Amino acid sequence: MVIELLRGAEERGLRSEDYDAPELGRRFDALSADPRPAAHDVAWFDLALSVGILRHLSDVRIGRVNPRHLAVGINVERKKLDLAEFIRDALERGRVSALVRDAEPKFVQYRNLKTIYARYRALAADSTIPTLALKHIVRPGDSLEAMPVLRRRLSVFGDLPTDATTAIDGDTRRYTGAVVAAVARFQERHGLPIDSALGPATVAALNVSAARRARQLELALERIRWIPAPDAGPFVIVNVPAFELYAYDTLGASGVPTFTMNVVVGAANVGRRTPMFERDMLYAVFRPYWVIPPGILARETLPAIRRSSGYLARNDMELYRGSGDTGPAVPATAANIARVGRGEIGIRQRPGPRNSLGLVKFIFPNDHNVYMHDTPAKELFSRARRDFSHGCIRLEDPTRFGVWVLRDSAAWSPERVRHAMEEGAGSQRVDLARSLPVVIYYTTAVVRPDGAPAFYADIYGHDARLERELATGYPYRP
């Protein structure tokens, strides 16, 4: 039974060879066929089997890679099992066959990922799936000689129903109808601009092999094992490559978030990327100051002030001393600007609709000085790729999020939240009635509530780094 559990490792995005399943199977067959097996052979088998199942249970529980080795601020230590006690309990309750299932993450997303992973592994073994070759952009209504190839790829990946009628006036080479709609669905699932045009980016995504998608799903399974299991209460996850926020009232049986929201995250260039970590949200600030971080001050703000004496006034900025949120303003003299350069005083942008943080920010204290906030740059949310910030997370609908975050307090009705954002006289801090777990997360493969997989670009190169770490060998390094 235990050997069969190890042989099923591939179903979970793992490798049965890592747990010696093939060798254990051979040894078991040999021992079973020998009426008087040698004691040392029995001892070796017992030890090897124990090590294999212990390693596998650890891997499905917390992953093969310690996320801290990848500068991911998620602590998996508190998720670790007392494996000896865990196995002893399973033996006593007759649940050996459920050992792995009991150790795996309870997220519905995890189970859905395994289902999709099985499908893509099967597709990866199908050598008949053709590659789409186009020399120019094809738009709806154009003639497309490669229509059979396009239809096949859209069909096997689930975007084109197998019974869809695609011919118009008998012309099966015309790019129109259900195939156009299927390409739009494909683009939406892959984080591409939704225009149904077969341009270079869409064709490249269409031609990504099923084996590569299966690898993305393996990495997604690895990362989801890192996520701390939330309590019964609400929690928030931001998936950076998807540019999405998921708010949950509770994990629930369906695993469907209460709502999702588009976000803007840190730009892909080094120094502006949104870091990955877990923290608790503690408070919100309505009509906040934007306290300009030292790095932005040195690289952008001070050079702009030196180029134009009117920069501060045009951007509604002021100098301050003490706390950026409560400290007094000081005159913008040349001497004081020099003090800014020495780090003695700072610069902030005053509250209001022009403020770079918009009308509210949500704080989950962390060493990265990253938080969620509103933004006046609303046009960015309509873009397919949304990595434009200096690292913080901009919210598409901060009013809705604020109402949800503060819903434990009857005093904070939707009307009061909107009033505090739009008409408040100054900055106002509001502490949450209870802390709200927040996970800033990174995965390029997810399963949406409708059961369809979605794949995203590896904008920070984290998939490549995780693959390299997995390739360094075994076992898990604390």
N, C-alpha and C positions, 0 to 999 in steps of 0.2 A: 504493500500500500504506500509506504513512504517513498519507495523508488518511483512509483507512478506519479507521485506528487512532484518529484524532482524532474521526471521526464516531461512534465507539463510546463516547465519553466518558460518555454518559448511562447506559450499563450499569454504570458505576463510581460513580454518584452525582454526576457532574460535568456540565458544560455544554459541548457542542461549540462553541458560539458564543464561549466564552472563549478558544478556541484558533484562532479564525477559520476553522473547518472549512468552513462554508457558502461563504465567500468564496474560500477556497483551492480548493474544488471547482469553482466557476464559473471561476476563473482557469485552472485546469488544463485544463478543457474548451476554453476559448478558445485557449490555447496549443497544445493538441493539434490543433485545427482549422485553425490558421494554419501554412501551410508554411514561412513565413519570419518567425517572431515577432521583435519588437523586442528588442534586447539588454537594455534597461532593464526590460522586462516580465519577461523570464526572470530577471534579477537580483532583482527585487522578489519574484517567486514563490519563488525559492530562499531568500531571507532570511526571508520570512514563514513558509515551511514549517519552516525550521530553528527559528525562535523558537517556533512553535506546538508542535512536538514536545518541545523543551526544557522549555517551561512545563508541558506535560502530564506529562512524566516526573517533573518535580519535584513536581507536585501529587499524583500517585499514590504517590510515595515518602514524602514527609514532610507532606503536607496543604497546603491553601491558606492556613491560618491558623497563624501561629506561636503555639503554646500559651502562651508566656510573656506574650502580650498579654492573656490571659484569667486571669492569675495562676495558671497551671498550671505546676508545677515539673517539667516534663519537657523535657529538652534534645534537640531533634531534630537538632542540628548534626552529631553523629557518625553520623547515618543518611544524611547527604547523599551523593549520588553525584558523582563527577567525570563530569559528563554528556557532555562531549566524548569522553572516553576510553570511556565506556560505549557511546556510539553507534558509535564507531570499531571497537570490539571486535565489536559486533553485525554491522556490515557485513562485517568480515573473516570471521566465522564463519557468515555467511548466516542470521542470526537477527533480521533486521529485523522480521519479523512477530511475534516474541516480545518485542520491546522493552518494551512496557507490562507484559506478564505477568512479565517478569524484574525489573521495577522495583517491582512491587506487593508489599505485605506477604505474608509466607509463612504467616501464621496461617490455619488452617482456618476460624476464625471469620470472617475477612475474606471468604473464598470463599462461606461460607454466607450471610453478609449480602447479598452480591451476588445470590445465587439468590433469596432472599426479597424483595429489593428489586425484582427483575424481576416477581415475582408481584404485589406491591402496586401497582406502576406500572400493570399490566394491570387490576387491580381499580379503580384510580382512574379509569380511562377508561370504566368500566361505569356508565352513568347509571341503570340499572334497579334498583340495590340500594336497597331502601326503608329509611326511618328508623323506628325503633321509638318509638312514643308511648304512654306509660303515665301514668295520673293517680294511681295508688296502688301500693304495694308488692304484688307478686305472689309467693306462696310455693308450693312444690311441692304439688300437689293442687288448686290454685285453677283456676278457669276463666280462660282468656285468649283474648279475641277476636283479639288481634294475633298469635296463634300462627304464622300463615304468614310474617309479617314476621320474627319471632324466628327461626324455622327457617331462613329465607333468609340472614339475617346470620350465624348460627352456621355455616351450611354454607359460605358463601363464604370465611369466615375460617378454616376448617379444623377447627372444634371439633365439628361434627355431621357424621358420615359421611353421604354422600348417599343411602346405602341404608338408613339407620337407620329402624327402625319406631317411630313415635312415637304411634300411636293406641292407646288402651286402651278396650276395649268399644265400639269404633267412634267414640269421642268425640275428634275431632282438635283440639278447643279446650281440652282438659284439659292443664294444665302438669304433666307427669309423664314418667316413663320416660327415654328416651334424651336428650330435650331438657333435662331437669333435670341429667343427668350432663354434657351439653355445656356448660351454663352454669357448672357447677363447674370444668370444664377451662378455660373462658374466664377465670373469676375468678383461677384459679391462675396463668395466663399473664400476667395484668395486675396482679399484686401486690395483689389485693383479698381481703378476708375470704372464705373458701370456705364459703358457706352455701346456694348455689343460689337465694337470694332475689333477685328482680328489684327491688332498691331503687334509689335515685337514683344512687349511685356506679356500680353495675353497668350501669344503663341508659345513663348518660353515656359510659362506656367503650365499650359496644356501639355507640354512635352516632358515635364518632370516625371520621371519614372515612378511607378508604383512602389518600387523598392526604396526609392529615396523618401517618398511619403511615409512608408512604413518605418523608416529610420527616424523621421520626425516624431512619429507616434511613440516609438520606443523612448525617445528623449523626454517626451511629454509624460509618459508613465514614470520615468525616473524622477522628474521634478515634482510630480504631484505627491510622491511619497515623502517629500521633504515638508510639505505644508502641515502645520500644526492642526490637529483635530479641534475644531471650534466647539465651545460649549453650546448649550441649547439656545443662547441668545443670538443677536445679530452680528454680522461681520461683513467686511468689505474686502474684495480682491480687485486689484488692478493688474491686467495683463498687458505689459508694455508693447510687445510686437503687434497685438491686436488693437491697440489704442482704445481699449474698452475698460470700463469699470463695471463690476457686478456687485450689487447690494443684496444681501440675504437677510430676511427676517430670522430665519433659522435654516439649518441645512435641509431638513425635511426629507420625506420619502422620495420626492420627485427630483430633488437637486436643482430645480429651476430657480434662478434668482428672482427676487421681488421686482427688480428692474435693472436694466443695463443702461449705460450712458457712454457716449463717445468722450474721449479725453485726448488732450495733447500732452506728450511726454518729452523728455529731454532729447535734444538733437543727437545724431549718431556720432558726431565727432567727439574724440576723447576730451574729457573735461566738462561735458554738458550732458552726459548720459544719466538717465534716472537709475539710481542704484536699486538693488533688490534686497528687501529686508522685511521684517515683521515688527510692528509696534502697536501700541494702543492709542487711539484718538482720544484726547482729553477735553478739548475745548474748541470753540469757534470764535472768530473775531469778525464782527460786522464793520464795514467801512474801515478796513485796516490801512495803516501806513504800509508802503513798501519800503522796507529797510534794505538798502542796496548792499548785497554781500561784498566782502573785500575783493574777491576776484573780479567781479563785474566792475567795481569801482576802479580798480587799477587798469583793467584792460579796455573799458569802454567809457565810463562816466567821466573820470578825470581828464582823459585826452579830449573828450568832447567839450568840456568846460574850458579847457585851455584854448581850443579852437574858436569858441564863441562865448562871449561874456553873457549872452542872453539865454544860454542853454538851460540854466536852472529855472528861470521864469517860464520859458516856453513849455517845460515839462512838469511844471507845478512841483518843483523839488525845493528842499530846504536843508540847511545844515542843522545838526543837533548834537547835543552831548548827553552822555548817560545812556539810558535805555532807548532803543529805537522806537519802542511803542509808546513810551510815556515821557521821555526826556524833553527838556525845553529846547526850542529852536534857538539858533545863534546866527548872528549876521553873516552874510556871505561875503566877507572881506577876503582880500588876497592872503592875509595872514592866516585866516581860518581855513581857507582852501589848502594852504600849505600844511596845516595841521591834519587835514583829512589825509593827505598823502603820507603823513607819518603815523597814521592810525590812531590819532588822539581823539578825533571826533568823526562823525559819520554823515552820510547824506541819506535822506529818505524822500519818498514821494508822498504828498499829502493825500488823505482819503478823498474818494469821489469817483465818478464814473470813468475818469481818464486814468485812474490808477492802474498800474500794470497788473495788480492782483484783483482788479475788479472791485466788487462790493462785499466780498466775504472770503475768508480763508479758514481752513480746517487744520488743526494742529495735532500731530501725533509725534511728540518730541523724539528726535533722533540726531545722531552725530552728523548726518549729511545736510541738515537744515533743509530738508525736503518736506513739502506739505502740499495740500490740495487747495485750489483757489479758483475764483471766478477770473474772467479776462475780458477786456474790451475788444479783443481780436476774435470776434465771433465767426468771421469768415473761414477761419482755419478748420473748423469742425466739419465743413462740407468736403474737405479733401480726403482722399483715400488713405494717404500716408500722412501721419500727424506727429512727426517728431520735430518740434520747433522750439521747445522751451530750453531754459538753462538747467533743467533737471527736475523742477517741480511739476506737478500734475494739474493741468487746467481742466476745469469741468464744463461740459456743454450746458448743463442745466443746474447751476449751483443752488437755485431757489428750491427746486424739488429735493435735491440732496440735503439741503439745510433743514427742510421740514421733516425729512425722514430721520436725520441724525438727532434732532431735538424732540422727536415725537414722544419721548418718555415724560416730558414736562408739559402739562396741560396748558401752561402759560404761553407756550410757543406755538400758537396757531399759524396756519399758512399766512394769514393776513399780517400777523405780527412779524413773521420772518421777512416778508416782502417790505414792510415798513422799515424795519431795521436796516435793510440793505439799501433802500432807495431814498429814504427821508431822514435817516438818523442824523443827529447833530454832530456826532464824532465817533471815534472808535469805541466799540463795545465788546468786551469779552464775555462769552457765555460758556460756563462749564457744563459738560455733559452730565446727565444724571447718573450714568454708568459708562465706564470706559468701553470703547468700541474697537475690537481687534481689526487691524488693517494689515493686509499682506500685499506688498508690491512684488509682483511675480513676473516670470518670463517663460513663455512657452509658445512655440510657433505652430502648434497643432492643438486644437480643441474640438470638442463635439458640442454643437449648438443644441438648444432645447428641442429643436425639431428633429434631432437625430443625425443631421448632416455634419460631416467633418468640415472644419475650416482650417486653412493653412496660411501662414503669414511669412513674410521675409524675415530672415535672421539679421535684423537691422544693426545689432551690436556685435554680431559674431559670437554670441554666447553658445549657440548650438555647436559651432566648431570647437570651442574651448571645452565643452562638456564631452564631446566625442574624443578629444585628445586625452582628457582625464580618464575616461573609461578605458582607453587603450593602454594606459600605463600599467594596468594589471589589477590584481586582486590580492588580498581582500580589502574591505572598507578600512580606510585610515582615519582614526579619530583626530 
